[in-house]
Amino acid sequence: ATYAPVISAERAGHENMTVAEITKSCFEPHHQMVNCDPRKGKYMAVCMLYRGDVVPKDVNSAITMIKNEKSIQFVEWCPTGFKVGINYQPPTVVPGGDLAKVKRAVCCLCNTTAIMEAWMRLDHKFDLMFAKRAFVHWYVGEGMEEGEFSEAREDLAALELDYKEVQEDVVSDEENDEY
């Protein structure tokens, strides 16, 4: 997931980002809400939710620009996976907050294989802590069973494998069988 523009109140008067600029920024690594590089993965779906001074023509041209640059890759079975929503109300901000009031903004929700990076880091940290049974007693004390941790870890490993197969465009033998 990403949100753009993320601009401080001090910079807001100097910057007036276009629809194309905020759209492009959604696919840059430093704008991701999860630490992963979206350029290393393949997208299965993209949902862009615009707010404010945005017209469909500008959105369509921004998405066309992204597709033409080939800066992002889609899986072969979903080559056009963009879904777009536009709310013409300007973005709201918390008074005195860190984000500046801007004319337009976009929230982008994506399903990309790049998220495997974050899952692998999470797996590693979980494995280190679970090997020492760190904090397990708190969960068991609340009614969880210790086996649920192992089951959840196995489920995440299976999900990672699914995403890895999508990343590598591997088709299972069952799908290749012809009748």
MDTraj code that builds the backbone (N, CA, C; nanometers):
import mdtraj as md
import numpy as np

residues = "ALA THR TYR ALA PRO VAL ILE SER ALA GLU ARG ALA GLY HIS GLU ASN MET THR VAL ALA GLU ILE THR LYS SER CYS PHE GLU PRO HIS HIS GLN MET VAL ASN CYS ASP PRO ARG LYS GLY LYS TYR MET ALA VAL CYS MET LEU TYR ARG GLY ASP VAL VAL PRO LYS ASP VAL ASN SER ALA ILE THR MET ILE LYS ASN GLU LYS SER ILE GLN PHE VAL GLU TRP CYS PRO THR GLY PHE LYS VAL GLY ILE ASN TYR GLN PRO PRO THR VAL VAL PRO GLY GLY ASP LEU ALA LYS VAL LYS ARG ALA VAL CYS CYS LEU CYS ASN THR THR ALA ILE MET GLU ALA TRP MET ARG LEU ASP HIS LYS PHE ASP LEU MET PHE ALA LYS ARG ALA PHE VAL HIS TRP TYR VAL GLY GLU GLY MET GLU GLU GLY GLU PHE SER GLU ALA ARG GLU ASP LEU ALA ALA LEU GLU LEU ASP TYR LYS GLU VAL GLN GLU ASP VAL VAL SER ASP GLU GLU ASN ASP GLU TYR".split()
xyz = np.array([
    [0.0845, -0.1183, 0.0000],
    [0.0000, 0.0000, 0.0000],
    [0.0884, 0.1239, 0.0000],
    [0.0401, 0.2262, -0.0662],
    [0.1102, 0.3543, -0.0680],
    [0.0081, 0.4670, -0.0586],
    [0.0586, 0.5841, -0.0225],
    [-0.0220, 0.7052, -0.0201],
    [0.0647, 0.8167, -0.0744],
    [0.0078, 0.8980, -0.1617],
    [0.0842, 1.0098, -0.2169],
    [-0.0108, 1.1279, -0.2395],
    [0.0338, 1.2477, -0.2228],
    [0.1684, 1.2840, -0.1813],
    [0.1801, 1.2901, -0.0294],
    [0.2957, 1.2551, 0.0196],
    [0.3267, 1.2718, 0.1611],
    [0.4160, 1.3953, 0.1681],
    [0.3530, 1.5076, 0.1998],
    [0.4226, 1.6368, 0.1994],
    [0.3980, 1.7059, 0.3328],
    [0.5028, 1.7641, 0.3879],
    [0.4885, 1.8392, 0.5128],
    [0.4227, 1.9741, 0.4834],
    [0.3661, 2.0341, 0.5858],
    [0.2983, 2.1627, 0.5699],
    [0.3935, 2.2704, 0.5182],
    [0.5207, 2.2624, 0.5558],
    [0.6189, 2.3623, 0.5115],
    [0.6425, 2.3557, 0.3605],
    [0.6378, 2.2354, 0.3042],
    [0.6646, 2.2177, 0.1613],
    [0.5397, 2.2295, 0.0749],
    [0.4232, 2.2249, 0.1352],
    [0.2979, 2.2187, 0.0597],
    [0.2781, 2.3385, -0.0321],
    [0.3183, 2.4555, 0.0102],
    [0.3013, 2.5750, -0.0720],
    [0.3892, 2.5749, -0.1951],
    [0.4975, 2.4986, -0.1910],
    [0.5930, 2.4961, -0.3020],
    [0.5640, 2.3858, -0.4026],
    [0.4884, 2.2869, -0.3624],
    [0.4671, 2.1720, -0.4501],
    [0.3195, 2.1538, -0.4815],
    [0.2910, 2.1390, -0.6089],
    [0.1557, 2.1093, -0.6545],
    [0.1679, 1.9917, -0.7501],
    [0.1647, 1.8721, -0.6952],
    [0.1897, 1.7526, -0.7753],
    [0.0707, 1.7199, -0.8648],
    [0.1014, 1.6790, -0.9871],
    [-0.0014, 1.6416, -1.0833],
    [-0.0495, 1.4992, -1.0561],
    [-0.1575, 1.4616, -1.1234],
    [-0.2098, 1.3259, -1.1112],
    [-0.1041, 1.2260, -1.1572],
    [-0.0343, 1.2578, -1.2652],
    [0.0705, 1.1680, -1.3164],
    [0.1828, 1.1505, -1.2141],
    [0.2218, 1.2580, -1.1475],
    [0.3310, 1.2507, -1.0494],
    [0.2921, 1.1681, -0.9269],
    [0.1714, 1.1900, -0.8754],
    [0.1331, 1.1126, -0.7569],
    [0.1092, 0.9663, -0.7928],
    [0.0620, 0.9418, -0.9153],
    [0.0421, 0.8032, -0.9593],
    [0.1759, 0.7323, -0.9701],
    [0.2723, 0.7965, -1.0334],
    [0.4050, 0.7363, -1.0502],
    [0.4717, 0.7110, -0.9148],
    [0.4538, 0.8027, -0.8215],
    [0.5183, 0.7870, -0.6905],
    [0.4663, 0.6647, -0.6145],
    [0.3466, 0.6196, -0.6466],
    [0.2912, 0.5008, -0.5795],
    [0.3704, 0.3743, -0.6088],
    [0.4485, 0.3746, -0.7150],
    [0.5227, 0.2551, -0.7541],
    [0.6721, 0.2665, -0.7231],
    [0.7097, 0.3670, -0.6454],
    [0.8492, 0.3852, -0.6064],
    [0.8730, 0.3208, -0.4696],
    [0.9895, 0.2593, -0.4519],
    [1.0179, 0.1868, -0.3270],
    [1.0060, 0.2713, -0.2000],
    [1.0472, 0.3971, -0.2040],
    [1.0462, 0.4773, -0.0814],
    [0.9059, 0.5252, -0.0424],
    [0.8060, 0.4979, -0.1230],
    [0.6689, 0.5342, -0.0887],
    [0.5887, 0.4174, -0.0304],
    [0.6459, 0.3000, -0.0264],
    [0.5739, 0.1812, 0.0200],
    [0.5536, 0.1862, 0.1712],
    [0.4383, 0.1418, 0.2163],
    [0.4111, 0.1364, 0.3603],
    [0.4710, 0.0120, 0.4244],
    [0.5076, -0.0851, 0.3420],
    [0.5803, -0.2036, 0.3870],
    [0.7159, -0.1979, 0.3194],
    [0.8210, -0.2251, 0.3932],
    [0.9557, -0.2146, 0.3382],
    [0.9829, -0.3270, 0.2380],
    [0.9540, -0.2985, 0.1109],
    [0.9841, -0.3918, 0.0028],
    [0.9980, -0.3119, -0.1264],
    [1.0665, -0.3687, -0.2225],
    [1.0895, -0.3002, -0.3496],
    [0.9924, -0.3549, -0.4539],
    [0.8894, -0.2774, -0.4893],
    [0.7885, -0.3278, -0.5828],
    [0.8430, -0.3542, -0.7229],
    [0.9585, -0.2991, -0.7545],
    [1.0179, -0.3216, -0.8874],
    [1.0691, -0.4642, -0.9020],
    [1.0886, -0.5332, -0.7887],
    [1.1397, -0.6705, -0.7926],
    [1.0290, -0.7742, -0.8065],
    [0.9045, -0.7305, -0.7996],
    [0.7941, -0.8251, -0.8038],
    [0.7053, -0.8063, -0.9245],
    [0.6060, -0.8928, -0.9325],
    [0.5050, -0.8837, -1.0375],
    [0.3709, -0.8529, -0.9712],
    [0.2974, -0.7640, -1.0334],
    [0.1678, -0.7243, -0.9805],
    [0.0586, -0.8178, -1.0292],
    [-0.0323, -0.8508, -0.9388],
    [-0.1505, -0.9282, -0.9747],
    [-0.2723, -0.8371, -0.9808],
    [-0.2708, -0.7310, -0.9015],
    [-0.3813, -0.6355, -0.9009],
    [-0.3336, -0.5035, -0.8421],
    [-0.3927, -0.3947, -0.8910],
    [-0.3637, -0.2611, -0.8394],
    [-0.4961, -0.1873, -0.8263],
    [-0.5210, -0.1314, -0.7094],
    [-0.6406, -0.0512, -0.6859],
    [-0.5947, 0.0888, -0.6467],
    [-0.6323, 0.1865, -0.7266],
    [-0.5910, 0.3247, -0.7017],
    [-0.7147, 0.4053, -0.6630],
    [-0.7106, 0.4647, -0.5443],
    [-0.8229, 0.5425, -0.4933],
    [-0.7808, 0.6888, -0.4855],
    [-0.8320, 0.7687, -0.5783],
    [-0.7961, 0.9103, -0.5870],
    [-0.8975, 0.9935, -0.5105],
    [-0.8482, 1.1082, -0.4626],
    [-0.9327, 1.2020, -0.3901],
    [-0.8971, 1.3428, -0.4306],
    [-0.9987, 1.4272, -0.4457],
    [-0.9740, 1.5681, -0.4711],
    [-0.9880, 1.6079, -0.6168],
    [-0.9040, 1.7028, -0.6573],
    [-0.9080, 1.7620, -0.7912],
    [-0.8489, 1.6650, -0.8936],
    [-0.9269, 1.5632, -0.9274],
    [-0.8813, 1.4572, -1.0169],
    [-0.9922, 1.4305, -1.1183],
    [-0.9540, 1.4193, -1.2454],
    [-1.0522, 1.3852, -1.3490],
    [-1.0111, 1.2532, -1.4140],
    [-1.1081, 1.1747, -1.4598],
    [-1.0769, 1.0439, -1.5188],
    [-0.9756, 1.0499, -1.6336],
    [-0.9798, 1.1544, -1.7136],
    [-0.8862, 1.1671, -1.8263],
    [-0.7414, 1.1674, -1.7769],
    [-0.7147, 1.2440, -1.6707],
    [-0.5787, 1.2505, -1.6149],
    [-0.5366, 1.1162, -1.5557],
    [-0.6305, 1.0491, -1.4899],
    [-0.6014, 0.9184, -1.4305],
    [-0.5680, 0.8178, -1.5398],
    [-0.6504, 0.8142, -1.6442],
    [-0.6265, 0.7204, -1.7544],
    [-0.4922, 0.7448, -1.8216],
    [-0.4571, 0.8716, -1.8431],
    [-0.3277, 0.8998, -1.9070],
    [-0.2117, 0.8651, -1.8139],
    [-0.2283, 0.8847, -1.6830],
    [-0.1225, 0.8490, -1.5874],
    [-0.1008, 0.6979, -1.5846],
    [-0.2092, 0.6219, -1.5864],
    [-0.1982, 0.4754, -1.5858],
    [-0.1387, 0.4262, -1.7171],
    [-0.1793, 0.4867, -1.8274],
    [-0.1216, 0.4505, -1.9577],
    [0.0282, 0.4773, -1.9585],
    [0.0692, 0.5899, -1.9000],
    [0.2115, 0.6236, -1.8915],
    [0.2871, 0.5171, -1.8112],
    [0.2306, 0.4762, -1.6983],
    [0.2939, 0.3730, -1.6146],
    [0.3083, 0.2434, -1.6936],
    [0.2022, 0.2030, -1.7623],
    [0.2059, 0.0787, -1.8403],
    [0.3077, 0.0871, -1.9540],
    [0.3135, 0.2018, -2.0219],
    [0.4047, 0.2175, -2.1359],
    [0.5510, 0.2215, -2.0948],
    [0.5783, 0.2735, -1.9763],
    [0.7167, 0.2794, -1.9277],
    [0.7705, 0.1411, -1.8943],
    [0.6818, 0.0459, -1.8775],
    [0.7204, -0.0902, -1.8389],
    [0.7977, -0.0902, -1.7069],
    [0.7700, 0.0099, -1.6227],
    [0.8388, 0.0172, -1.4938],
    [0.7822, -0.0836, -1.3949],
    [0.6605, -0.1295, -1.4205],
    [0.6038, -0.2342, -1.3366],
    [0.5651, -0.3517, -1.4254],
    [0.5744, -0.4708, -1.3672],
    [0.5403, -0.5921, -1.4405],
    [0.4129, -0.6515, -1.3837],
    [0.3274, -0.6970, -1.4728],
    [0.2084, -0.7698, -1.4318],
    [0.2264, -0.9165, -1.4653],
    [0.1578, -1.0014, -1.3912],
    [0.1583, -1.1433, -1.4242],
    [0.0895, -1.1593, -1.5594],
    [0.1260, -1.2636, -1.6324],
    [0.0727, -1.2817, -1.7672],
    [-0.0784, -1.2997, -1.7691],
    [-0.1330, -1.3619, -1.6666],
    [-0.2760, -1.3900, -1.6660],
    [-0.3613, -1.2720, -1.6210],
    [-0.2974, -1.1578, -1.5906],
    [-0.3721, -1.0376, -1.5519],
    [-0.2975, -0.9142, -1.6016],
    [-0.2915, -0.8939, -1.7334],
    [-0.2082, -0.7868, -1.7880],
    [-0.2607, -0.6455, -1.7651],
    [-0.3869, -0.6285, -1.7300],
    [-0.4424, -0.4935, -1.7175],
    [-0.4972, -0.4656, -1.5789],
    [-0.4466, -0.5284, -1.4774],
    [-0.5065, -0.5290, -1.3448],
    [-0.5193, -0.4002, -1.2678],
    [-0.5685, -0.2920, -1.3260],
    [-0.5911, -0.1671, -1.2526],
    [-0.7396, -0.1494, -1.2239],
    [-0.7705, -0.1126, -1.1023],
    [-0.9065, -0.0747, -1.0642],
    [-0.8931, 0.0647, -1.0049],
    [-0.9820, 0.1545, -1.0451],
    [-0.9681, 0.2946, -1.0057],
    [-1.0973, 0.3453, -0.9433],
    [-1.0818, 0.4245, -0.8382],
    [-1.1947, 0.4936, -0.7770],
    [-1.1593, 0.6404, -0.7616],
    [-1.2582, 0.7271, -0.7824],
    [-1.2342, 0.8713, -0.7685],
    [-1.3406, 0.9300, -0.6770],
    [-1.2949, 1.0006, -0.5745],
    [-1.3821, 1.0756, -0.4848],
    [-1.3439, 1.2218, -0.5040],
    [-1.4385, 1.3035, -0.5473],
    [-1.4068, 1.4418, -0.5822],
    [-1.3909, 1.5330, -0.4610],
    [-1.4166, 1.4815, -0.3410],
    [-1.3937, 1.5607, -0.2200],
    [-1.2434, 1.5709, -0.1961],
    [-1.1942, 1.6883, -0.1573],
    [-1.0499, 1.6999, -0.1318],
    [-1.0079, 1.6153, -0.0117],
    [-0.8819, 1.5731, -0.0106],
    [-0.8327, 1.4943, 0.1029],
    [-0.8444, 1.5741, 0.2328],
    [-0.8799, 1.5069, 0.3393],
    [-0.8889, 1.5729, 0.4693],
    [-0.7613, 1.5462, 0.5482],
    [-0.7270, 1.6399, 0.6328],
    [-0.6076, 1.6256, 0.7158],
    [-0.6430, 1.6570, 0.8605],
    [-0.5616, 1.6071, 0.9491],
    [-0.5783, 1.6349, 1.0914],
    [-0.5205, 1.7737, 1.1187],
    [-0.5991, 1.8632, 1.1777],
    [-0.5450, 1.9960, 1.2085],
    [-0.4218, 1.9852, 1.2987],
    [-0.3154, 2.0521, 1.2595],
    [-0.1912, 2.0477, 1.3359],
    [-0.1114, 1.9208, 1.3136],
    [-0.1559, 1.8360, 1.2212],
    [-0.0866, 1.7102, 1.1932],
    [0.0347, 1.7300, 1.1038],
    [0.1011, 1.6202, 1.0725],
    [0.2233, 1.6251, 0.9926],
    [0.1975, 1.6380, 0.8431],
    [0.0839, 1.5880, 0.7958],
    [0.0548, 1.5943, 0.6529],
    [-0.0100, 1.7269, 0.6164],
    [0.0327, 1.7815, 0.5033],
    [-0.0197, 1.9093, 0.4570],
    [-0.1522, 1.8903, 0.3850],
    [-0.2312, 1.9956, 0.3819],
    [-0.3548, 1.9943, 0.3045],
    [-0.3158, 2.0092, 0.1578],
    [-0.3600, 1.9139, 0.0759],
    [-0.3273, 1.9149, -0.0668],
    [-0.4558, 1.9087, -0.1491],
    [-0.4440, 1.9429, -0.2770],
    [-0.5603, 1.9429, -0.3666],
    [-0.6034, 1.8026, -0.4062],
    [-0.5058, 1.7144, -0.4181],
    [-0.5346, 1.5784, -0.4661],
    [-0.4412, 1.4797, -0.3983],
    [-0.4894, 1.3564, -0.3860],
    [-0.4086, 1.2501, -0.3256],
    [-0.4547, 1.1166, -0.3825],
    [-0.3712, 1.0157, -0.3628],
    [-0.4064, 0.8809, -0.4071],
    [-0.3594, 0.7802, -0.3029],
    [-0.4426, 0.6812, -0.2793],
    [-0.4066, 0.5665, -0.1966],
    [-0.4047, 0.4476, -0.2911],
    [-0.2956, 0.3748, -0.2909],
    [-0.2787, 0.2637, -0.3841],
    [-0.2646, 0.1338, -0.3051],
    [-0.3519, 0.0386, -0.3340],
    [-0.3467, -0.0935, -0.2719],
    [-0.3095, -0.1932, -0.3802],
    [-0.2052, -0.2698, -0.3561],
    [-0.1542, -0.3607, -0.4595],
    [-0.1370, -0.5018, -0.4053],
    [-0.1491, -0.5965, -0.4951],
    [-0.1126, -0.7342, -0.4643],
    [0.0068, -0.7653, -0.5535],
    [0.1236, -0.7706, -0.4938],
    [0.2469, -0.7910, -0.5686],
    [0.3325, -0.8986, -0.5030],
    [0.4075, -0.9686, -0.5850],
    [0.4951, -1.0727, -0.5317],
    [0.6135, -1.0135, -0.4556],
    [0.6351, -0.8845, -0.4662],
    [0.7450, -0.8195, -0.3939],
    [0.7272, -0.8285, -0.2426],
    [0.6056, -0.8533, -0.1975],
    [0.5788, -0.8614, -0.0538],
    [0.6505, -0.9800, 0.0101],
    [0.6980, -1.0732, -0.0733],
    [0.7720, -1.1886, -0.0194],
    [0.8927, -1.1439, 0.0623],
    [0.9556, -1.0328, 0.0235],
    [1.0705, -0.9803, 0.0998],
    [1.0326, -0.9599, 0.2457],
    [0.9204, -0.8940, 0.2674],
    [0.8761, -0.8644, 0.4037],
    [0.8398, -0.9922, 0.4780],
    [0.7740, -1.0848, 0.4103],
    [0.7380, -1.2109, 0.4748],
    [0.8616, -1.2894, 0.5147],
    [0.9641, -1.2883, 0.4309],
    [1.0868, -1.3621, 0.4632],
    [1.1548, -1.3028, 0.5865],
    [1.1538, -1.1698, 0.5979],
    [1.2104, -1.1063, 0.7178],
    [1.1283, -1.1437, 0.8409],
    [0.9973, -1.1435, 0.8255],
    [0.9085, -1.1798, 0.9352],
    [0.9297, -1.3252, 0.9767],
    [0.9421, -1.4141, 0.8779],
    [0.9689, -1.5559, 0.9060],
    [1.0949, -1.5721, 0.9893],
    [1.1994, -1.5037, 0.9474],
    [1.3284, -1.5156, 1.0160],
    [1.3154, -1.4716, 1.1622],
    [1.2513, -1.3575, 1.1843],
    [1.2344, -1.3082, 1.3209],
    [1.1467, -1.4025, 1.4032],
    [1.0393, -1.4523, 1.3412],
    [0.9523, -1.5468, 1.4113],
    [1.0297, -1.6717, 1.4500],
    [1.1057, -1.7267, 1.3547],
    [1.1802, -1.8502, 1.3812],
    [1.2786, -1.8325, 1.4966],
    [1.3465, -1.7184, 1.5002],
    [1.4411, -1.6920, 1.6096],
    [1.3691, -1.6862, 1.7445],
    [1.2566, -1.6157, 1.7480],
    [1.1840, -1.6013, 1.8743],
    [1.1150, -1.7313, 1.9154],
    [1.0567, -1.8016, 1.8187],
    [0.9837, -1.9239, 1.8516],
    [1.0788, -2.0346, 1.8959],
    [1.2007, -2.0342, 1.8439],
    [1.2995, -2.1339, 1.8863],
    [1.3275, -2.1207, 2.0361],
    [1.3161, -1.9989, 2.0881],
    [1.3377, -1.9741, 2.2306],
    [1.2058, -1.9725, 2.3084],
    [1.0961, -1.9942, 2.2363],
    [0.9608, -1.9894, 2.2925],
    [0.9326, -1.8536, 2.3573],
    [0.9896, -1.7484, 2.2993],
    [0.9701, -1.6137, 2.3524],
    [0.8240, -1.5714, 2.3390],
    [0.7662, -1.5256, 2.4460],
    [0.6300, -1.4729, 2.4550],
    [0.5202, -1.5771, 2.4337],
    [0.5566, -1.7013, 2.4041],
    [0.4557, -1.8046, 2.3782],
    [0.3666, -1.8234, 2.5008],
    [0.4254, -1.8163, 2.6193],
    [0.3480, -1.8386, 2.7418],
    [0.2326, -1.7387, 2.7561],
    [0.2505, -1.6173, 2.7063],
    [0.1436, -1.5176, 2.7157],
    [0.0230, -1.5602, 2.6313],
    [0.0501, -1.6112, 2.5139],
    [-0.0575, -1.6543, 2.4241],
    [-0.1246, -1.7816, 2.4749],
    [-0.0449, -1.8747, 2.5242],
    [-0.0997, -1.9988, 2.5789],
    [-0.1868, -1.9661, 2.7009],
    [-0.1415, -1.8709, 2.7802],
    [-0.2186, -1.8275, 2.8966],
    [-0.3531, -1.7665, 2.8594],
    [-0.3646, -1.7138, 2.7387],
    [-0.4899, -1.6543, 2.6912],
    [-0.5768, -1.7539, 2.6151],
    [-0.5323, -1.8809, 2.6089],
    [-0.6160, -1.9832, 2.5479],
    [-0.5678, -2.0390, 2.4149],
    [-0.4612, -1.9870, 2.3619],
    [-0.4073, -2.0417, 2.2369],
    [-0.3323, -2.1700, 2.2656],
    [-0.3231, -2.2543, 2.1661],
    [-0.2417, -2.3745, 2.1797],
    [-0.1094, -2.3510, 2.1086],
    [-0.0037, -2.4088, 2.1620],
    [0.1292, -2.3867, 2.1048],
    [0.1373, -2.4347, 1.9599],
    [0.0621, -2.5370, 1.9267],
    [0.0618, -2.5899, 1.7905],
    [0.0095, -2.4907, 1.6874],
    [-0.0702, -2.3935, 1.7325],
    [-0.1233, -2.2928, 1.6400],
    [-0.0119, -2.2058, 1.5822],
    [0.0955, -2.1876, 1.6581],
    [0.2093, -2.1106, 1.6067],
    [0.2738, -2.1831, 1.4894],
    [0.2967, -2.3126, 1.5073],
    [0.3582, -2.3920, 1.4000],
    [0.2677, -2.3968, 1.2778],
    [0.1392, -2.4106, 1.3016],
    [0.0433, -2.4156, 1.1908],
    [0.0423, -2.2832, 1.1133],
    [0.0440, -2.1719, 1.1854],
    [0.0459, -2.0408, 1.1200],
    [0.1752, -2.0218, 1.0410],
    [0.2857, -2.0696, 1.0954],
    [0.4147, -2.0587, 1.0259],
    [0.4128, -2.1412, 0.8977],
    [0.3539, -2.2597, 0.9036],
    [0.3422, -2.3446, 0.7846],
    [0.2518, -2.2796, 0.6797],
    [0.1435, -2.2166, 0.7246],
    [0.0528, -2.1478, 0.6318],
    [0.1241, -2.0331, 0.5604],
    [0.2059, -1.9584, 0.6358],
    [0.2803, -1.8487, 0.5743],
    [0.3836, -1.9020, 0.4757],
    [0.4479, -2.0125, 0.5083],
    [0.5445, -2.0737, 0.4161],
    [0.4748, -2.1183, 0.2875],
    [0.3542, -2.1722, 0.2988],
    [0.2779, -2.2139, 0.1802],
    [0.2389, -2.0929, 0.0960],
    [0.2003, -1.9845, 0.1622],
    [0.1655, -1.8620, 0.0906],
    [0.2871, -1.8060, 0.0171],
    [0.4013, -1.8078, 0.0839],
    [0.5254, -1.7625, 0.0192],
    [0.5563, -1.8458, -0.1045],
    [0.5383, -1.9757, -0.0937],
    [0.5636, -2.0642, -0.2070],
    [0.4696, -2.0317, -0.3233],
    [0.3431, -2.0048, -0.2920],
    [0.2473, -1.9662, -0.3961],
    [0.2927, -1.8388, -0.4673],
    [0.3352, -1.7404, -0.3912],
    [0.3805, -1.6147, -0.4504],
    [0.5094, -1.6347, -0.5305],
    [0.5955, -1.7222, -0.4821],
    [0.7196, -1.7503, -0.5548],
    [0.6876, -1.8145, -0.6898],
    [0.5905, -1.9052, -0.6917],
    [0.5500, -1.9679, -0.8172],
    [0.4932, -1.8650, -0.9141],
    [0.4141, -1.7720, -0.8631],
    [0.3598, -1.6655, -0.9476],
    [0.4739, -1.5793, -1.0008],
    [0.5688, -1.5481, -0.9138],
    [0.6840, -1.4661, -0.9534],
    [0.7615, -1.5317, -1.0670],
    [0.7774, -1.6611, -1.0586],
    [0.8580, -1.7329, -1.1576],
    [0.7742, -1.7878, -1.2728],
    [0.6439, -1.7574, -1.2721],
    [0.5518, -1.8062, -1.3758],
    [0.5540, -1.9571, -1.3886],
    [0.5669, -2.0257, -1.2756],
    [0.5670, -2.1714, -1.2758],
    [0.4225, -2.2193, -1.2789],
    [0.3951, -2.3097, -1.3676],
    [0.2621, -2.3692, -1.3758],
    [0.2730, -2.5114, -1.3238],
    [0.1817, -2.5480, -1.2358],
    [0.1893, -2.6819, -1.1773],
    [0.1628, -2.7886, -1.2823],
    [0.2119, -2.9086, -1.2575],
    [0.1951, -3.0209, -1.3502],
    [0.0476, -3.0506, -1.3751],
    [-0.0347, -3.0311, -1.2728],
    [-0.1773, -3.0595, -1.2875],
    [-0.2399, -2.9699, -1.3935],
    [-0.1971, -2.8459, -1.4000],
    [-0.2528, -2.7530, -1.4977],
    [-0.1999, -2.7815, -1.6377],
    [-0.0857, -2.8466, -1.6487],
    [-0.0275, -2.8787, -1.7789],
    [-0.0859, -3.0057, -1.8397],
    [-0.1477, -3.0898, -1.7562],
    [-0.2035, -3.2155, -1.8063],
    [-0.3155, -3.1875, -1.9052],
    [-0.3096, -3.2558, -2.0179],
    [-0.4166, -3.2431, -2.1161],
    [-0.4978, -3.3704, -2.1143],
    [-0.6265, -3.3552, -2.1303],
    [-0.7149, -3.4715, -2.1273],
    [-0.7625, -3.5043, -2.2658],
])
top = md.Topology()
chain = top.add_chain()
for i, resn in enumerate(residues, 1):
    res = top.add_residue(resn, chain, resSeq=i)
    for name in ("N", "CA", "C"):
        top.add_atom(name, md.element.get_by_symbol(name[0]), res)
traj = md.Trajectory(xyz[None], top)
